């Protein structure tokens, strides 16, 4: 695995709502270079769980207004990581 990316790269979500993120793994040595993620252990974390939590499948749940960075990486290559930003906003 040479790199990864998250889709979407950012999301603006009303507090109490969810957003789903998808990781794409890429191998720099093969074409096409997308590596299947099914069955591959992936670590998902939020740097601000007061604002947003993330499940083992990339489902983000916002808890209060603010910003959180979502980070993910394949277990076997922890140095390969990608990030996305979640902005949680109060309902108007």
N, C-alpha and C positions, 0 to 999 in steps of 0.2 A: 504494500500500500504506500503510495507516494503522497497523497493529499486527500483532503475531504472538503466538502462544502455543505452548508445548511440552506434549505429552502423553506420558507423565505429567509432572507438575511435580517429582516426586522419586521416587527409587527406592533401595531397600536391596538390595544385590546381594552374593552371596558372591564373594570374590576369585577371579579366574580365570574368572568367568562373565560373561555379556553381558546387556545391557538395550537395548531398542530404543526410541528416541524419535521422535516425529512432530511436525513443525512445521505449524502452520496459519496461513496468511496471511489478513489481513482488509483489506478496503477500506471506509473509512468512508462512501464516497459511493454505494454501490450496495447493493441488497437482492436476493437474499441476498448477504451481504458476504464470503463465503469465496472466496478466489482460488486457483485450481489451482496446485500447486507442481511438477507434472510438467514437466520440461524447463527449469525455472527454476533458475539457479545459486544454491546456498545454501552459506554458509560455516558450518562446525561447528568449535568449538574447546573444549578442556578447559583450565581454569586450573591443573590439577595432573596432568600426564601421568604422574607417578610413581604416582599412584593409579588414574587411569582415562584411557584414550584414546578418541577418538570418530572414526568413519569419516565419509566424505563423504555417507553415507546416514543418519546418526544412530544407528548401532550403537555402543554404548559397551561397551568391554571393560575390566573391572577388573583391576588388576595387583597391588595390595597394599592393606591396610586403610587407611582414611582417607576424606576427603571431597573431592569435586571439583565445581566448577560447570561445567555444560555451557552454552555460549553459542552461539546461532545467529542468523543474519540473512541476508536476501536480498542478493546481491552488489550489485544496483543501488540498494539503500536500506540502506547499512551502519548508519545511525543507528537503524533499526528493529531492535531486538534483543530476544530473549527468552532466559530462563535456566531451567535446572532443576538440581537438586542430586542427586548420586549419592553414596551412602554405601556404601563397600566394607567388608565385614566378613569376618574370617577364619572358615573353617568350624569348627564346634564339634565 
